[in-house]
Amino acid sequence: FIEKDFTITITDIEPETSRKFCVANSGDDNNDGLTPATAWRTPDRVAQVANALLPGDSIFFRKGDVFRNSNPILLNGTSSGLDGKPIVFTGYDEGEKPLMIGTSAIPSGAWVPHPTLPNVWQADVSAVSPETLNGRAPRALFVNGQLMTPARYPNSGFLFSIAGSTGRTIQTDDAYMNAKSVNYWAGATVVYRPRNWLIQSRPVQSSTSGSVTASSNFSYAAAANWGFFLVNKTEEIDVPGEWSYEASSRTVNIYFPAGTNPNNAEVELATHEGRYWLIAANDGQSNAGDYVTVQGLAFNGQSRGALRFTNRSDIRIEDCDIANTGEASLFISSLQNVAIKNNRITDALGSAMQLGSSTQIEITHNEILRCGQNLDYSDGFGYGRWGIALQNGVTGGTIAYNKIRNVGSSGILMAAGELLIEKNIIDSTCTHIADNGGIYLIDAEADMATTKVYDNVIRENFITNVLSYMEGTRNFGTQTQGMDISDYSRDNIIENNTIAYTTDQGLKVFGGAGNILRNNLVLGANRAQLAIGEQQPLFPVNTTLNNTIEDNQFIAMAH
């Protein structure tokens, strides 16, 4: 035979046996990680090999252990699974789910009394979060596991604008604000409600005795009779638990009552380093991550979300617990074949799930609770307080057997088509907004020919207690519905649903065509059990047409 020299790399062939790596608090990152006895210690060690994971590889985290990572795990290079051989992140051994903490601990001894403010303590966090050196502010603060309130004026409720000038200046007649010096509020954040359906924030660029000017325009120009308040101004810290972050000194400040000391508490900061636990995004940060399964893990305190998948395929997220994320707990965009099943998502500052431009989705048997409930942490976008948001043309799949309770906006928002939405329980939605609904079908930027909301079957859902949050608005024309089939929604079948106790309408069709509404039970809506009309002046005339409404029961009840 002829002998020939050649070389191969590990990516040229599949391993005969899939590798199993273990991570445990008792491990050591210098180990090989291949057995529980030689486990790695931290997710950071996993991140170091993330670009060399192969089809069928599994990463096992010891149950009952608590893990922190310095930055997200980024799937890069060839780190993708194959059909039947996914890359798996899961737990091993007995006990509670492995807990992935996204916050960074401010060490005991870091806190010193504020030089001028009584009962206020401060800590330099530049070492805790080096990204603060790059201008990335912390998202939230927790003390002994409880979310703290940003320094706020007023301490509760809203002020009202008396006028607006340009798209970003709010004028006020509040005596306290008018007594402050020029630019007193600069560097704070203004939270503004420019419409019933929108509450958003902007950094304050400048202020005078009668106005505050944001760093950029709001989605709607500032105008009279809309509510606002200000957060993150250190000098406004005046009640226990209020806190602020000062970018110039990279310090965190917090009010502790006299005789108490944050050095004796567990103080955690949601930082940019902990923005996500895992990213597979094909967006400059990550460029791999097909056929990935995340199963049986718990996440808490990530400053944006637990998991982010973009431009990937065949993703499964199952049996995970996710709590206290700063934005959408699960961020999914441009995916094919995604299954999100049997997860519990609680207390997200934004939405529980946000999906866009994805196909063939399965979202079943999840529990979503208390998401989008804290206006003090409103983001710049301002809309994202949904239970499940399906946006930008999600097509094909099933949303079923989910329990969605206590969310700031819609239970299910749909700019989506060809979906089966069935047997979901949706209760107490629109807790912090005065528009949207239990299930809300909308594609306001399209027309009837190009709409993304078409050919859905929505059946056997149970929708109760659609509320309406009016604080911060003097526009009392609320629009919260049990189910809203409007804004260029066409050819959908709405059948056998139960809708009870809504603030405004039970079923609403404004700007929808060719829809079939049959065999639904609607009762106890405050204004109308069924509303049909045109959505003018927002939409052209004759957009509500050819809808079939048959065999429904509409029961008005005295409230």
NUVOLUM-447017 format. One line per field, with one value per residue (C-alpha): residue in one letter; x, y, z. Coordinates in Angstrom, 1 decimal, decimal comma, padded with zeros to 4 digits. Last residue first. Layout:
% NUVOLUM-447017
aa: c(A;...)
px: c(X;...)
py: c(Y;...)
pz: c(Z;...)
//
This chain:
% NUVOLUM-447017
aa: c(H;A;M;A;I;F;Q;N;D;E;I;T;N;N;L;T;T;N;V;P;F;L;P;Q;Q;E;G;I;A;L;Q;A;R;N;A;G;L;V;L;N;N;R;L;I;N;G;A;G;G;F;V;K;L;G;Q;D;T;T;Y;A;I;T;N;N;E;I;I;N;D;R;S;Y;D;S;I;D;M;G;Q;T;Q;T;G;F;N;R;T;G;E;M;Y;S;L;V;N;T;I;F;N;E;R;I;V;N;D;Y;V;K;T;T;A;M;D;A;E;A;D;I;L;Y;I;G;G;N;D;A;I;H;T;C;T;S;D;I;I;N;K;E;I;L;L;E;G;A;A;M;L;I;G;S;S;G;V;N;R;I;K;N;Y;A;I;T;G;G;T;V;G;N;Q;L;A;I;G;W;R;G;Y;G;F;G;D;S;Y;D;L;N;Q;G;C;R;L;I;E;N;H;T;I;E;I;Q;T;S;S;G;L;Q;M;A;S;G;L;A;D;T;I;R;N;N;K;I;A;V;N;Q;L;S;S;I;F;L;S;A;E;G;T;N;A;I;D;C;D;E;I;R;I;D;S;R;N;T;F;R;L;A;G;R;S;Q;G;N;F;A;L;G;Q;V;T;V;Y;D;G;A;N;S;Q;G;D;N;A;A;I;L;W;Y;R;G;E;H;T;A;L;E;V;E;A;N;N;P;N;T;G;A;P;F;Y;I;N;V;T;R;S;S;A;E;Y;S;W;E;G;P;V;D;I;E;E;T;K;N;V;L;F;F;G;W;N;A;A;A;A;Y;S;F;N;S;S;A;T;V;S;G;S;T;S;S;Q;V;P;R;S;Q;I;L;W;N;R;P;R;Y;V;V;T;A;G;A;W;Y;N;V;S;K;A;N;M;Y;A;D;D;T;Q;I;T;R;G;T;S;G;A;I;S;F;L;F;G;S;N;P;Y;R;A;P;T;M;L;Q;G;N;V;F;L;A;R;P;A;R;G;N;L;T;E;P;S;V;A;S;V;D;A;Q;W;V;N;P;L;T;P;H;P;V;W;A;G;S;P;I;A;S;T;G;I;M;L;P;K;E;G;E;D;Y;G;T;F;V;I;P;K;G;D;L;G;S;S;T;G;N;L;L;I;P;N;S;N;R;F;V;D;G;K;R;F;F;I;S;D;G;P;L;L;A;N;A;V;Q;A;V;R;D;P;T;R;W;A;T;A;P;T;L;G;D;N;N;D;D;G;S;N;A;V;C;F;K;R;S;T;E;P;E;I;D;T;I;T;I;T;F;D;K;E;I;F)
px: c(-072,2;-075,5;-075,1;-075,4;-075,5;-074,4;-074,7;-073,3;-075,0;-073,8;-071,6;-070,2;-067,9;-068,2;-067,0;-065,1;-062,5;-065,2;-063,8;-060,1;-058,2;-057,1;-059,9;-061,8;-061,8;-065,1;-067,7;-068,8;-069,0;-070,4;-070,9;-071,1;-070,0;-069,3;-068,8;-070,6;-071,1;-069,8;-070,4;-069,0;-070,8;-069,7;-067,5;-066,4;-064,0;-064,2;-063,0;-061,6;-061,4;-063,3;-064,6;-064,9;-066,0;-066,5;-066,4;-065,3;-064,1;-064,3;-066,2;-066,5;-065,3;-065,9;-064,7;-066,5;-065,5;-063,4;-062,4;-060,1;-060,5;-059,1;-057,6;-056,8;-056,9;-059,5;-060,5;-060,3;-061,0;-062,0;-061,8;-060,0;-060,7;-060,8;-062,2;-061,5;-058,7;-057,5;-054,6;-052,0;-054,0;-056,6;-055,6;-058,3;-059,2;-059,9;-061,3;-061,9;-060,9;-061,4;-060,2;-062,2;-061,3;-059,1;-058,4;-056,2;-056,5;-055,1;-053,2;-050,1;-052,0;-050,8;-054,1;-056,2;-053,7;-050,6;-049,3;-052,1;-051,6;-053,6;-055,3;-055,7;-056,4;-057,3;-057,4;-055,7;-056,3;-056,2;-052,8;-051,3;-053,6;-054,5;-055,0;-056,6;-057,2;-056,3;-056,9;-055,8;-057,8;-057,0;-055,0;-054,3;-052,2;-052,2;-051,3;-049,7;-049,7;-051,1;-050,9;-051,8;-052,6;-052,7;-051,2;-049,8;-050,1;-051,9;-052,6;-051,7;-052,3;-051,3;-053,2;-052,6;-050,7;-050,2;-048,2;-048,0;-046,9;-045,3;-045,6;-044,0;-045,2;-046,5;-046,4;-047,2;-048,0;-047,7;-046,0;-043,9;-045,5;-043,2;-040,3;-038,0;-038,5;-040,8;-039,1;-041,2;-044,3;-044,0;-046,6;-045,3;-045,5;-047,4;-047,8;-047,3;-047,7;-046,8;-048,7;-048,1;-046,2;-045,5;-044,1;-043,9;-042,6;-040,9;-041,0;-041,2;-041,6;-041,7;-042,4;-043,0;-043,3;-041,5;-040,5;-040,8;-042,5;-043,1;-042,5;-043,2;-042,3;-044,2;-043,5;-041,8;-041,2;-039,5;-039,5;-038,1;-036,8;-036,8;-036,9;-037,3;-036,8;-037,8;-038,0;-038,9;-037,3;-035,6;-036,0;-037,4;-038,3;-037,8;-038,6;-037,8;-039,7;-038,9;-037,3;-036,8;-035,1;-035,2;-034,0;-032,0;-032,2;-032,5;-032,5;-032,3;-032,7;-033,1;-034,0;-032,8;-031,2;-031,1;-032,6;-033,5;-033,3;-034,2;-033,2;-035,1;-034,5;-032,7;-032,6;-030,6;-031,0;-029,5;-027,1;-024,6;-023,5;-023,3;-022,5;-022,5;-026,1;-026,4;-028,5;-027,8;-027,5;-027,6;-027,8;-029,0;-028,3;-026,0;-023,0;-025,3;-026,2;-029,0;-027,6;-028,0;-027,9;-027,9;-028,1;-025,7;-023,6;-027,0;-027,1;-030,0;-030,2;-031,9;-033,9;-032,0;-032,2;-030,1;-027,4;-025,5;-022,3;-020,7;-019,4;-020,7;-023,3;-025,2;-027,6;-030,5;-032,4;-035,6;-036,0;-036,9;-038,4;-036,7;-034,5;-035,3;-031,7;-030,5;-032,7;-033,5;-037,2;-039,5;-043,3;-045,7;-049,3;-051,1;-053,3;-051,5;-049,2;-045,9;-045,6;-046,3;-043,7;-041,6;-038,9;-035,3;-033,2;-036,2;-036,9;-038,4;-040,4;-041,4;-038,4;-036,2;-034,9;-032,4;-031,6;-033,9;-033,5;-036,6;-039,3;-042,5;-046,2;-048,4;-052,0;-053,9;-051,5;-048,6;-047,9;-044,5;-041,7;-038,9;-035,5;-032,9;-029,7;-030,9;-033,6;-031,9;-031,1;-032,2;-032,9;-035,9;-038,9;-040,9;-040,6;-042,1;-044,8;-046,0;-047,2;-045,6;-044,5;-043,2;-040,6;-040,0;-042,0;-041,8;-043,6;-046,0;-048,7;-050,1;-048,5;-050,0;-048,2;-048,6;-049,0;-046,7;-043,5;-043,7;-041,0;-039,2;-035,9;-036,1;-038,1;-036,4;-037,1;-037,0;-034,5;-032,8;-032,4;-032,8;-031,7;-032,7;-031,3;-027,7;-026,3;-024,2;-021,9;-018,8;-017,3;-020,7;-019,7;-017,2;-020,2;-019,1;-015,8;-017,5;-020,1;-019,0;-021,4;-023,7;-025,9;-028,8;-030,2;-029,6;-028,4;-025,1;-022,0;-023,9;-023,0;-020,6;-021,5;-018,8;-018,3;-020,5;-020,1;-022,5;-023,7;-024,2;-027,5;-028,2;-028,5;-028,8;-030,5;-030,1;-033,7;-034,4;-033,1;-031,6;-028,7;-028,5;-029,7;-030,1;-028,4;-028,7;-027,0;-029,4;-028,7;-031,9;-031,8;-028,4;-026,8;-025,1;-021,9;-020,0;-018,7;-020,5;-023,0;-022,6;-022,9;-023,8;-021,3;-019,7;-021,7;-023,5;-024,6;-026,7;-026,7;-029,8;-029,5;-026,0;-025,7;-025,4;-024,1;-024,9;-023,2;-025,3;-024,1;-020,8;-019,8;-016,7;-017,8;-019,3;-016,0;-015,1;-018,8;-019,0;-016,1;-018,0;-021,0;-019,0;-017,5;-016,4;-017,1;-014,4;-016,3;-019,6;-017,9;-016,6;-015,8;-012,1;-011,1;-009,4;-012,9;-013,2;-016,3;-018,1;-020,6;-021,3;-021,0;-020,9;-020,1;-021,5;-020,0;-021,8;-020,2;-018,8;-017,8;-019,0;-016,2;-014,6;-015,3;-012,6;-010,0;-008,3;-004,7;-002,9;000,3;000,2;001,4;001,0;000,0)
py: c(045,4;044,4;041,6;041,4;037,9;037,3;033,7;032,9;030,8;033,0;035,9;035,9;038,7;039,9;043,4;045,7;047,4;049,4;052,8;053,3;052,9;055,2;057,7;055,5;051,9;050,8;049,0;045,9;045,5;042,4;042,0;045,7;048,3;046,5;043,0;040,5;037,7;036,2;032,6;031,7;029,3;031,2;034,1;033,7;036,3;037,5;041,0;042,8;046,6;046,8;043,4;043,4;040,5;041,1;044,9;047,4;046,4;042,7;040,3;037,0;035,5;031,8;030,5;028,0;029,5;032,3;031,3;033,8;034,9;038,4;040,6;044,0;046,0;044,0;040,8;041,9;039,3;039,9;043,6;046,6;049,9;052,8;056,2;057,9;060,1;061,8;059,4;058,6;056,1;054,5;050,8;048,7;045,1;042,0;039,8;036,4;034,6;030,8;029,5;026,9;028,1;030,4;029,1;031,4;032,0;035,5;038,1;039,0;041,5;042,0;042,1;043,6;046,4;046,4;048,7;048,0;044,3;043,3;040,3;040,8;037,9;039,0;042,5;045,7;049,2;050,8;049,6;048,4;045,5;044,8;041,1;039,5;035,9;033,9;030,1;028,6;025,8;026,7;028,9;027,1;029,2;030,0;033,6;036,0;039,6;038,2;039,4;036,8;037,8;041,5;044,2;044,3;040,6;039,0;035,4;033,3;029,6;027,8;024,7;025,6;027,8;025,7;026,1;028,0;031,6;034,4;037,4;040,4;039,6;036,8;038,2;035,8;037,3;040,9;043,8;045,0;048,2;050,9;050,7;052,9;050,6;050,9;049,9;052,1;050,7;047,4;044,7;043,5;039,8;038,6;034,9;032,8;029,0;027,0;023,9;024,6;026,8;025,0;027,1;026,2;029,5;032,6;036,2;037,4;035,8;037,6;035,5;036,5;040,2;043,0;043,3;039,5;038,5;034,8;032,3;028,6;026,3;023,2;023,6;026,0;024,2;025,9;024,7;027,5;030,7;034,3;035,8;034,4;036,4;034,4;036,3;039,5;042,5;042,7;039,1;038,4;034,7;031,8;028,1;025,6;022,5;022,7;025,1;023,3;024,9;023,4;026,3;029,5;033,1;034,5;032,7;034,5;032,9;034,2;037,7;041,3;041,9;038,3;038,0;034,4;031,3;027,7;024,6;021,5;021,6;023,8;021,9;023,1;021,9;025,0;027,2;029,1;032,6;034,4;038,0;039,3;038,6;034,8;034,6;031,7;033,5;031,8;033,3;036,7;040,2;039,0;041,1;044,0;044,1;043,1;044,1;041,9;043,0;040,3;042,2;043,0;045,4;047,1;048,5;049,0;051,3;054,1;052,7;051,7;054,0;052,9;054,4;052,6;054,2;054,3;057,9;059,6;056,9;057,4;054,5;055,0;053,2;053,3;050,5;052,6;056,0;059,3;058,9;062,0;063,3;060,2;060,8;057,4;057,9;060,7;060,7;061,2;061,4;062,8;065,8;068,1;066,9;065,3;064,0;060,3;057,6;059,8;061,9;061,6;062,7;063,8;067,4;068,3;071,4;074,3;075,2;074,0;070,5;068,8;065,5;063,3;059,7;058,3;055,9;054,4;053,9;053,1;051,8;054,8;057,2;059,5;057,9;059,1;057,7;060,3;059,1;061,1;062,4;065,9;066,5;069,5;070,8;074,4;074,7;073,2;075,2;074,3;070,6;071,1;073,4;071,0;073,2;070,9;071,0;067,8;068,2;065,2;065,5;069,3;071,4;069,7;071,1;070,9;067,6;065,5;064,1;060,4;058,0;057,1;058,5;061,6;061,6;058,2;056,7;053,3;050,7;047,5;044,0;041,5;038,6;039,7;043,1;043,3;046,0;046,5;047,3;048,3;051,0;050,2;053,2;051,3;051,6;050,2;047,1;046,3;045,3;044,4;046,2;049,4;049,0;051,7;051,5;054,1;054,3;056,6;056,9;060,7;062,2;064,2;062,0;058,8;056,2;053,4;050,1;047,8;046,0;043,1;042,5;043,7;040,5;040,3;039,3;036,7;033,7;030,3;027,9;024,1;022,6;021,4;018,1;014,9;014,3;015,9;019,1;020,3;022,0;019,8;020,1;018,2;014,8;013,5;016,1;017,8;020,0;023,3;024,7;025,0;028,5;030,2;029,6;032,4;031,6;035,0;036,9;036,6;033,5;032,6;029,2;027,9;024,1;022,0;020,0;019,6;021,2;018,8;020,0;017,6;017,0;015,2;017,3;019,0;021,8;023,6;027,2;026,8;025,6;028,8;029,5;026,2;027,3;030,5;028,3;027,6;024,7;022,0;018,4;015,8;013,6;014,3;013,0;014,6;018,1;017,8;019,5;023,0;024,6;022,9;021,2;021,4;024,0;021,5;021,4;018,1;017,5;014,6;013,9;012,0;008,7;008,0;011,6;013,2;013,9;017,0;019,2;017,4;018,3;016,0;015,6;013,7;011,8;009,1;005,5;003,6;000,0)
pz: c(036,8;035,2;032,7;029,0;027,5;023,9;022,7;019,3;016,6;013,7;012,8;009,2;008,1;004,5;005,3;007,6;005,4;003,7;004,5;004,7;008,0;010,8;010,4;010,9;012,2;010,7;012,8;014,6;018,4;020,2;023,9;024,3;026,9;030,2;028,8;031,1;028,7;025,5;024,5;021,0;018,6;015,5;014,4;010,8;009,3;005,7;006,5;009,5;010,0;013,3;014,5;018,3;020,6;024,3;024,2;026,9;030,4;029,8;032,1;030,2;026,9;026,2;022,8;020,6;017,3;015,7;012,2;010,4;006,8;007,3;010,0;008,4;011,7;013,6;015,2;018,8;021,4;025,0;024,3;025,8;024,0;026,4;025,3;028,7;027,4;030,6;030,9;033,5;035,4;033,1;033,2;031,5;032,4;030,4;033,2;031,5;028,3;027,9;024,5;022,7;019,2;017,2;013,7;011,8;008,0;008,0;010,0;008,0;005,9;002,3;000,5;003,3;003,9;006,1;008,9;011,3;011,4;014,4;016,0;019,8;022,2;025,7;024,5;023,3;024,7;028,1;029,4;032,7;033,7;030,1;030,9;033,9;032,7;029,6;029,6;026,3;024,7;021,1;018,8;015,5;013,3;009,6;010,1;012,5;013,7;016,8;020,4;023,0;026,6;025,6;027,8;031,4;032,1;035,0;033,9;030,9;031,1;027,9;026,5;022,9;020,4;017,3;014,1;010,8;010,2;012,3;010,1;011,8;015,3;017,6;021,2;024,0;027,4;026,4;028,1;025,2;023,9;025,3;023,0;025,2;028,2;031,2;034,5;036,8;034,9;036,6;035,7;032,3;033,3;036,4;035,3;032,2;032,4;029,4;028,1;024,4;022,0;018,8;015,9;012,3;010,9;012,4;011,5;015,1;018,5;021,9;024,9;028,5;027,7;029,6;033,3;033,5;036,7;035,9;033,1;033,6;030,8;029,7;026,0;023,6;020,2;017,3;013,7;011,6;013,3;012,1;015,6;019,1;022,4;025,5;028,8;027,0;028,9;032,3;033,3;036,8;036,4;034,0;034,9;032,2;031,2;027,5;025,0;021,7;018,6;015,2;013,1;013,5;012,3;015,8;019,2;022,5;025,9;029,4;028,6;029,0;032,4;033,3;036,8;037,2;035,0;035,8;033,7;032,7;029,0;026,4;023,1;020,1;016,5;014,9;017,0;015,0;014,1;017,4;018,4;014,8;014,2;013,6;016,9;019,1;022,5;025,8;029,4;028,2;029,5;032,3;031,3;030,7;034,4;036,7;040,1;043,2;046,8;049,4;052,7;055,6;053,6;052,8;056,3;058,7;061,7;059,8;056,9;053,7;050,6;047,7;045,5;042,7;041,5;038,1;038,8;035,7;035,1;038,3;039,1;041,4;044,2;046,1;048,6;051,6;050,7;049,9;046,8;044,7;044,9;043,1;040,0;038,4;037,7;036,4;035,9;033,1;032,2;029,1;029,4;027,0;024,2;023,6;020,0;019,5;019,4;021,7;020,2;021,4;024,3;026,3;027,1;030,5;031,1;033,4;035,5;032,7;031,8;029,6;027,9;030,0;029,0;027,4;028,6;027,2;028,1;025,1;024,6;026,0;024,2;025,0;028,4;029,5;031,7;032,0;032,8;034,8;033,3;033,1;035,8;037,5;034,0;035,0;038,7;040,4;041,6;038,5;039,3;042,8;041,5;038,8;035,9;033,3;029,7;028,0;025,3;023,0;019,7;019,5;022,1;024,4;026,7;030,2;030,9;033,7;036,7;037,3;040,2;043,1;044,5;042,3;041,4;041,5;042,6;040,9;042,9;044,2;043,0;045,9;046,0;049,2;047,6;043,8;041,4;037,8;034,3;035,0;032,7;029,6;029,1;028,2;031,7;032,9;031,0;033,8;036,0;039,5;039,1;037,9;040,7;043,1;046,0;047,6;050,8;051,4;054,9;054,9;051,6;051,6;051,7;050,8;053,4;052,2;050,5;049,0;052,3;051,3;047,6;045,0;043,4;039,7;038,2;035,6;037,9;036,2;038,6;038,1;038,6;042,1;043,2;041,9;039,5;036,0;034,3;030,7;027,8;024,7;021,2;019,0;017,4;015,9;013,1;013,5;016,1;015,7;017,1;013,8;014,4;017,2;020,0;022,4;026,2;027,7;029,8;033,3;034,1;037,4;038,6;041,4;042,2;043,1;039,9;038,5;035,1;032,1;028,7;025,9;022,6;019,9;017,0;018,0;020,4;019,3;019,3;022,8;024,2;026,1;026,9;028,7;030,9;031,6;032,6;035,8;037,7;035,3;036,3;036,9;039,3;037,4;034,3;031,1;032,4;031,5;034,7;034,9;035,3;038,7;040,0;043,3;042,0;039,2;035,4;033,4;029,8;027,8;024,4;021,7;020,8;017,4;017,0;013,8;011,3;009,7;012,7;014,8;012,3;009,8;008,8;006,0;005,4;002,8;002,9;-000,4;000,0)
//
